Amino acid sequence: MIQKKPSPPIIKRKRKKILGDSSRVITRLHLPDGAHRISKIIQRIVDLPDTIAKYLLAQIMFDFSDRHRDIRRVFERHLNEVKDYVPRDTVLSETKRSLIGAYFTMEYSIESAALFNPSIVPHPDQSHLDKGSLRFIMSLRATGEGHVSSIVFRSGVLDSHNTFLLNPTSDYVETPDLQLNPVYDRHLFRLKLNEMVAGNEVTGHLLNQLPENFSYYGLKNKIEALRTNPVFPVPHQNETFEFMYWLANSNYEINFRPDYRISERVIFPVSENESKGIEDARFVQFFDDNGEVTYYATSTAYNGWKILPQLIETKDFIKFNILTLNGQAAQNKGMALFPHKIDERYVMLSRQDGENNHIMFSDNIHFWQESKIILEPTRPWEFFQIGNCGSPLETDEGWIVLTHGVGPMRQYCIGAMLLDLKNPAKIIARLEEPLLEPHEEEREGYVPNVIYTCGAIIHNNELVIPYAMSDIMSGIATVRVSELINCMRPVA
């Protein structure tokens, strides 16, 4: 029974802060501005006397081998990226192979600028825990040089008293192996091209030559064959090829090594549409009709001028599928998937217009065509815009949805509302005032006056909220679920 109470819910902030660590670095391919310089750099290395080459490599290994688990493997991978520039008939020693790889490698400190916008879900492995404890995985948005965003992970345990115990963070951090040959559904690929207003006689010609499920290299072979023997005007063909490659490269698979700790895994941008970052992943533990669990996350790919909504899919946080979200309603930021179907349909919260809270229903998790507004800004602390703060949480009384509101001086606060269990487009109740607003010590950072989360969890009858402080670090807050709901005001 929902009752109005004059006093706001009591929310407790934990002392624990989750900070970025600038010593956690990944390796990245490092190419000069002009491709013509690659050959010059390689030639300089080839011309080195063997004794000097050995000395240089020994120094590099001394300085960097303890910063990465297998630095020689990285050098070999980056050598393969520039192997076509190696002079013909040149036989490279193992030393110079590694040295060339080293010159085309750079370190990138993924968390040097900030660690923020967390979401939290139950860990797939709940074995060997004390009674009343829950193992969790937390995702966070990490930013480094150039404010490029990636997804990093932490793990830990909430005990029976909801004490927040983070596992030690590894000194190492690894990017995954990229699977460049995923399988594409021809029908879905065609629909997405049409949605991008890129479908034409060229795409039709190519797709009609491909099977219902085709590979990246199958598509590439057909494109290059048409490039070699043009059927349509060449400029038109080339423009279409760019669209098709752009779409294909936006859907990929990545694999981490299962023996590495979860804090060592980072999902770093790999495709052109992600070149400026992967932002604000909202993870949810999703239960299918047969009880099977899949973890999904909605996120935003950003290339500096355009955003692209994406869906991340995993069952074990080792293998991930990254896919584009499609349809007229798959727009803007802040999509949040419900943890199971309702009336045999997928349900998602969104913010289509950058101002209001929307809800969407779909028979296909990859396609979202329509949305409708369920909440507009009505309180002074949210007059500028409102949105969701992660996937809804199911209770006997209804779906708890954390919201964010933007008010004067661009201050972000976190609120809450309650949706009907069977009809989530209906708001039952909501808080009149913010649940969380920036305290004095939380206001300073990269983006001042911002409190934000991408997903909470319910454990031992408490709502556990990891939240970001001014886009620079994160903390934890808790509130009793019953108290939160009782403090909401019923909506007529």
C-alpha positions, 0 to 999 in steps of 0.5 A, spaced: 500 500 500 503 506 497 502 512 502 504 519 502 509 521 507 512 528 508 519 526 510 524 524 504 527 517 504 533 516 508 539 515 504 546 512 506 552 514 502 558 509 503 565 512 505 568 507 499 570 511 493 571 508 486 577 512 483 581 511 476 588 509 476 592 512 471 597 506 472 592 502 468 594 502 461 592 498 455 596 498 448 594 501 442 596 501 435 600 507 434 601 510 426 603 516 424 599 521 421 601 520 413 601 512 411 607 514 407 611 515 413 610 508 415 615 505 410 620 510 412 620 508 420 620 501 418 626 502 413 630 506 419 629 500 423 631 495 418 638 499 417 640 498 424 646 494 426 644 488 430 647 489 436 644 496 437 637 493 435 638 488 440 640 493 445 634 497 444 629 491 444 632 489 451 631 496 454 624 496 451 623 489 454 626 491 461 621 498 461 615 495 459 614 487 460 612 488 467 606 493 465 603 488 460 602 480 461 605 479 454 608 485 450 611 480 445 604 478 443 602 485 442 608 487 438 607 481 433 600 483 432 602 490 431 607 488 426 602 484 422 598 491 421 604 494 418 607 488 414 605 490 407 610 496 408 616 492 410 621 492 404 620 486 399 625 480 400 627 483 407 628 477 412 627 480 419 630 477 425 626 476 431 629 482 434 627 486 429 620 484 428 619 485 435 622 492 434 618 494 429 612 492 433 614 496 439 615 502 434 608 502 432 605 501 439 603 506 444 600 506 451 593 509 453 591 510 460 584 508 460 582 511 467 587 517 467 581 522 466 575 519 470 571 513 472 564 514 472 557 512 470 557 505 473 551 500 473 551 494 477 548 486 476 549 480 479 555 476 477 554 469 473 557 466 479 554 466 485 558 459 488 562 459 495 558 465 498 556 466 505 549 466 506 545 473 505 551 475 500 551 477 493 557 477 488 556 483 483 559 485 477 560 493 476 561 496 469 564 503 469 565 509 464 573 510 464 576 516 460 583 517 458 587 522 454 582 526 449 576 524 453 575 517 449 570 513 453 571 505 454 567 500 459 571 497 464 569 492 470 570 491 477 567 485 481 566 484 489 561 482 494 555 485 498 554 481 504 548 480 509 549 487 511 550 490 505 557 492 506 560 493 500 567 489 498 570 490 492 575 485 490 582 488 489 583 491 482 589 488 477 595 492 475 594 489 468 588 491 463 587 487 457 583 489 450 580 483 447 581 479 441 577 482 436 573 477 431 573 480 424 568 475 421 562 475 425 555 472 421 550 477 419 543 476 418 542 479 410 534 481 412 537 485 418 542 488 414 538 490 409 533 493 413 538 497 417 541 500 410 534 502 408 533 505 415 540 509 414 537 511 407 543 507 404 539 502 401 540 502 393 541 498 387 548 497 389 546 494 396 541 490 393 546 487 387 551 485 393 546 483 398 542 478 393 549 475 391 550 473 399 547 467 403 541 469 408 547 469 413 554 471 411 560 473 414 564 479 414 569 477 409 564 474 404 561 481 404 568 484 403 569 479 397 563 481 394 565 489 395 572 488 392 569 484 386 564 489 384 570 495 385 574 491 380 569 490 375 564 496 376 557 495 374 554 502 377 557 509 376 564 508 380 563 514 385 556 512 387 559 505 388 564 507 393 560 511 397 555 505 398 561 501 400 563 506 405 556 505 408 556 498 408 563 497 411 561 502 416 555 498 418 559 491 418 564 494 422 559 497 427 557 489 429 562 485 431 564 480 437 570 480 442 573 475 446 577 476 453 581 470 456 577 467 461 583 466 466 584 473 467 580 477 472 574 481 470 578 488 472 583 486 467 578 487 461 576 493 458 571 494 452 575 499 448 573 503 441 574 499 435 570 501 430 570 508 426 563 510 429 566 509 436 572 513 435 570 518 440 568 513 445 563 508 448 558 511 453 554 510 459 553 502 458 546 500 462 547 493 464 541 488 466 541 481 467 535 479 463 531 472 464 528 469 457 522 466 457 525 459 458 529 462 464 536 462 461 540 468 463 543 473 458 546 480 460 545 486 455 547 493 456 545 499 452 550 504 450 552 509 445 557 509 440 560 516 439 565 518 433 565 526 435 559 528 431 554 523 431 551 518 436 549 510 435 545 506 440 548 499 441 546 493 444 552 489 448 550 482 449 554 477 453 553 471 458 559 470 461 563 477 461 568 473 457 565 473 450 561 479 448 557 481 441 556 488 440 550 490 435 547 496 432 540 498 435 535 499 429 528 502 428 526 509 428 525 509 436 532 507 437 535 514 437 538 518 442 542 516 449 539 513 455 536 506 453 534 502 459 531 494 458 527 491 462 529 485 465 524 480 462 519 481 457 512 483 459 506 480 455 511 477 450 514 483 448 521 486 450 520 493 453 525 499 454 525 506 457 528 511 452 529 519 451 527 520 444 527 527 444 533 529 449 527 532 454 522 527 456 522 519 459 519 515 454 517 507 453 518 502 448 515 495 446 518 491 441 517 483 438 525 484 436 530 486 441 534 489 435 528 493 432 524 499 436 520 503 431 515 506 436 515 510 443 511 514 447 512 519 453 510 517 460 513 522 464 515 530 462 519 535 467 514 537 472 519 539 478 523 545 478 529 540 479 528 537 472 525 542 468 531 542 463 530 535 462 529 528 465 531 521 463 532 514 466 538 512 470 538 504 468 534 498 468 527 498 472 528 493 478 522 489 480 518 489 486 511 486 489 509 493 489 511 495 482 517 497 477 522 502 481 525 506 476 531 511 478 530 517 474 535 523 473 533 530 472 537 537 470 535 543 473 538 550 474 546 551 473 545 544 470 545 540 476 543 533 475 539 529 481 537 522 481 529 521 483 525 515 483 518 513 480 514 506 480 511 503 474 505 498 474 508 491 474 503 489 468 502 496 464 509 499 465 507 505 461 503 507 467 506 511 473 503 509 480 507 514 484 514 518 484 518 522 489 516 529 489 524 531 491 530 528 489 533 522 492 540 524 491 543 531 489 550 533 489 553 534 496 558 540 497 564 535 496 561 531 490 560 537 486 567 538 483 570 535 477 570 534 470 563 536 469 561 540 476 554 539 479 552 532 476 550 526 480 548 520 475 548 512 475 547 507 469 544 502 474 542 499 481 541 493 484 536 490 490 539 486 495 537 484 502 531 489 501 535 495 500 536 499 493 544 499 492 546 505 488 553 506 485 553 513 482 558 518 479 560 524 482 561 530 477 564 525 471 570 524 475 569 518 480 564 514 483 561 512 490 555 508 493 549 509 496 543 505 499 536 506 501 531 501 504 526 499 498 520 499 503 521 506 505 523 509 498 516 506 495 512 509 502 515 516 501 513 516 493 507 520 492 501 516 488 500 519 481 492 519 479 
